[in-house]
Amino acid sequence: MSNTENPVVFFDITIGGSPKGRIEMELRADVVPRTAENFRCLCTGEKGIGRTGKLLHFKGSTFHRVIPGFMCQEVTSRVARGSCSQMMFCCFYNDHFQCCNPLCVAVKFHACDDVFLQGGDFTRSNGTGGESIYGEKFDDENFQLNHKGPGILSMANAGKNTNGSQFFLCTAETTWLDGKHVVFGKVVSGMDVVSAIEQVGSEDGRTRVVVMIADSGQLR
């Protein structure tokens, strides 16, 4: 159930330069106010220039990593061969698979039946940058909310207490990420746009055409 006191923000999306529609997201300020405020301000751009010299604003940034669900079986087979990441979601966070973690092999990344859309790197556009409104990184606020289904909005990270501006959208239940990534919102309108983004993804996460946040802001 939506809380009418929580902020609602939006992304206007273009795919390959063509407008595809709007994604609207409710931010759970009632549960994770600090994390929600970071995302809200990055949607409006109201904080101005950050420490990196870039505008703290999602507008003009891209979804740099998109892996469609039907391509994730190959990722799973790579994990089973011992190539995975201790960050528990190598299939979409980094540009390569970087370690052999027995725990990851044991769980075989059941995650990879699903799809993740990752964005928020407005400084480097490749998953290695970004900045929060509080500085480069800020701590995990809490893990009260879960990755319980399609449209969940959660913070990407590089381990404990390394939140910046990067985020990901889920299109299915991803409970293995609970307790590792801070959930702070959900899509309330525009899942058709999320599906359109999925269609231009690839096995390695690179998009076939540019997926851009042409505009972003706050509705409520």
C-alpha positions as CSV (number, residue, x, y, z in Angstrom):
1,M,0.0,0.0,0.0
2,S,1.3,3.4,-0.9
3,N,2.0,6.0,1.8
4,T,0.8,9.4,0.5
5,E,3.4,11.2,2.6
6,N,6.3,9.5,0.7
7,P,7.8,11.3,-2.2
8,V,7.1,10.1,-5.7
9,V,9.8,10.8,-8.4
10,F,10.1,10.1,-12.1
11,F,12.5,9.2,-14.9
12,D,11.6,10.1,-18.5
13,I,13.3,7.4,-20.6
14,T,14.7,7.5,-24.1
15,I,16.0,4.3,-25.8
16,G,18.2,4.9,-28.8
17,G,17.2,8.5,-28.7
18,S,13.5,7.8,-29.0
19,P,11.1,8.7,-26.0
20,K,9.8,5.5,-24.4
21,G,7.8,6.8,-21.5
22,R,8.0,7.6,-17.8
23,I,8.9,5.5,-14.8
24,E,7.4,6.7,-11.5
25,M,8.8,5.5,-8.2
26,E,7.6,5.9,-4.6
27,L,10.5,6.5,-2.2
28,R,10.2,4.9,1.2
29,A,11.1,7.9,3.3
30,D,8.9,6.4,6.1
31,V,11.4,3.6,6.5
32,V,14.8,4.8,5.0
33,P,14.6,8.6,5.1
34,R,18.3,9.2,4.5
35,T,18.5,6.9,1.5
36,A,15.2,8.1,0.1
37,E,16.3,11.8,0.4
38,N,19.6,11.0,-1.4
39,F,17.7,9.6,-4.4
40,R,15.0,12.3,-4.3
41,C,17.6,15.1,-4.5
42,L,19.5,13.3,-7.3
43,C,16.2,13.2,-9.2
44,T,15.6,16.9,-8.8
45,G,19.3,18.1,-9.0
46,E,18.6,20.6,-6.3
47,K,22.0,20.0,-4.5
48,G,23.9,21.5,-7.4
49,I,27.6,20.5,-8.1
50,G,29.1,17.7,-6.2
51,R,32.7,17.0,-5.1
52,T,33.5,15.4,-8.4
53,G,32.6,18.6,-10.2
54,K,29.6,17.0,-11.8
55,L,26.0,18.1,-11.2
56,L,24.3,15.8,-8.7
57,H,21.5,14.9,-11.0
58,F,20.3,11.8,-12.8
59,K,19.1,13.8,-15.8
60,G,21.3,12.9,-18.8
61,S,22.7,9.8,-17.2
62,T,22.2,6.2,-18.5
63,F,21.3,2.7,-17.5
64,H,24.8,1.3,-18.1
65,R,24.0,-2.4,-17.3
66,V,21.0,-4.3,-18.4
67,I,20.8,-8.1,-18.5
68,P,17.6,-9.6,-19.9
69,G,16.3,-12.6,-18.0
70,F,16.5,-14.9,-21.0
71,M,20.2,-14.4,-21.2
72,C,21.0,-15.1,-17.5
73,Q,21.3,-18.8,-17.9
74,E,24.8,-18.3,-19.4
75,V,25.7,-16.2,-16.4
76,T,24.6,-19.0,-14.1
77,S,26.8,-21.5,-16.0
78,R,29.8,-19.3,-15.6
79,V,29.2,-19.1,-11.9
80,A,28.9,-22.9,-11.7
81,R,32.4,-23.0,-13.3
82,G,33.7,-20.9,-10.5
83,S,33.7,-17.4,-11.9
84,C,31.7,-15.1,-9.7
85,S,31.8,-12.2,-7.3
86,Q,31.7,-12.0,-3.5
87,M,29.3,-9.0,-3.9
88,M,26.6,-11.6,-4.6
89,F,25.4,-10.0,-7.8
90,C,28.3,-10.1,-10.2
91,C,25.9,-10.7,-13.1
92,F,25.2,-7.0,-13.2
93,Y,27.5,-4.9,-11.0
94,N,31.0,-5.1,-12.4
95,D,32.4,-5.2,-15.9
96,H,33.8,-8.7,-15.3
97,F,33.5,-11.8,-13.1
98,Q,36.3,-11.5,-10.6
99,C,36.5,-14.2,-8.0
100,C,35.9,-17.8,-7.1
101,N,33.7,-17.7,-4.0
102,P,32.5,-21.2,-2.9
103,L,29.4,-19.7,-1.3
104,C,28.3,-18.1,-4.6
105,V,29.0,-21.4,-6.4
106,A,26.9,-23.3,-3.8
107,V,23.9,-21.1,-4.3
108,K,24.4,-21.1,-8.1
109,F,23.0,-17.6,-8.4
110,H,19.4,-18.4,-8.6
111,A,19.2,-14.7,-9.1
112,C,20.0,-15.2,-12.8
113,D,16.6,-16.3,-13.7
114,D,15.7,-12.6,-13.4
115,V,16.8,-9.3,-14.8
116,F,18.4,-6.2,-13.2
117,L,18.6,-2.7,-14.6
118,Q,21.4,-0.6,-13.2
119,G,21.9,3.1,-13.4
120,G,22.9,6.1,-11.5
121,D,26.5,6.6,-12.5
122,F,26.3,10.2,-13.7
123,T,30.1,10.8,-13.4
124,R,31.6,7.9,-15.4
125,S,28.6,6.1,-17.0
126,N,30.2,2.7,-16.6
127,G,29.4,1.5,-13.1
128,T,32.6,2.8,-11.5
129,G,31.5,6.3,-10.5
130,G,28.6,8.2,-9.0
131,E,28.3,10.3,-5.9
132,S,25.8,10.7,-3.1
133,I,24.5,14.0,-1.8
134,Y,26.4,13.3,1.4
135,G,29.8,12.8,-0.2
136,E,31.2,10.0,-2.3
137,K,29.6,7.2,-0.1
138,F,27.3,6.8,2.8
139,D,26.4,4.0,5.2
140,D,23.7,1.4,4.9
141,E,20.7,2.8,6.6
142,N,18.8,-0.4,7.4
143,F,17.6,-3.6,5.8
144,Q,13.9,-3.5,6.9
145,L,12.6,-3.6,3.3
146,N,13.0,-6.7,1.1
147,H,13.6,-7.4,-2.5
148,K,10.2,-8.9,-2.7
149,G,9.1,-8.6,-6.4
150,P,9.0,-6.6,-9.6
151,G,9.7,-2.9,-9.5
152,I,11.8,-2.9,-6.3
153,L,14.3,-0.1,-6.2
154,S,17.5,-0.8,-4.3
155,M,21.0,0.6,-3.8
156,A,23.9,-0.9,-5.7
157,N,27.1,-1.1,-3.7
158,A,30.6,-2.4,-3.6
159,G,30.2,-4.0,-0.1
160,K,29.0,-2.8,3.3
161,N,28.4,0.9,3.7
162,T,29.4,1.9,0.2
163,N,26.2,3.6,-1.1
164,G,26.6,6.4,-3.6
165,S,24.2,7.2,-6.4
166,Q,24.0,3.9,-8.2
167,F,20.8,1.9,-8.0
168,F,19.1,-1.1,-9.5
169,L,15.5,-2.0,-10.5
170,C,14.3,-5.6,-10.0
171,T,11.8,-7.3,-12.2
172,A,11.3,-10.3,-10.0
173,E,11.7,-11.4,-6.4
174,T,15.4,-11.3,-5.5
175,T,15.5,-12.3,-1.8
176,W,19.2,-13.3,-1.8
177,L,20.0,-9.6,-1.9
178,D,18.1,-9.0,1.4
179,G,20.4,-7.7,4.1
180,K,23.1,-6.8,1.6
181,H,21.5,-3.9,-0.4
182,V,19.2,-1.2,1.0
183,V,15.7,-1.3,-0.6
184,F,14.3,2.3,-0.6
185,G,11.4,2.4,-3.1
186,K,9.3,0.8,-5.8
187,V,8.0,1.5,-9.2
188,V,4.3,2.6,-9.0
189,S,3.9,3.3,-12.7
190,G,5.8,2.5,-15.9
191,M,6.8,-1.2,-15.7
192,D,6.1,-1.3,-19.4
193,V,9.0,1.1,-19.8
194,V,11.2,-1.1,-17.6
195,S,10.3,-4.0,-19.9
196,A,11.3,-2.0,-22.9
197,I,14.7,-1.3,-21.3
198,E,15.2,-5.0,-20.7
199,Q,14.8,-5.7,-24.4
200,V,17.9,-3.8,-25.4
201,G,20.2,-5.5,-22.9
202,S,22.7,-8.2,-23.5
203,E,24.4,-11.1,-21.9
204,D,27.3,-9.0,-20.6
205,G,25.1,-6.2,-19.6
206,R,26.0,-3.7,-22.3
207,T,23.0,-2.1,-23.9
208,R,22.6,-2.3,-27.7
209,V,21.6,1.3,-27.8
210,V,21.8,4.1,-25.2
211,V,19.2,4.0,-22.5
212,M,19.1,7.5,-21.1
213,I,17.3,9.3,-18.3
214,A,16.3,12.2,-20.4
215,D,14.7,14.0,-17.5
216,S,14.0,13.3,-13.8
217,G,12.3,15.1,-11.0
218,Q,9.7,14.9,-8.3
219,L,5.9,14.6,-8.7
220,R,4.9,14.6,-5.0
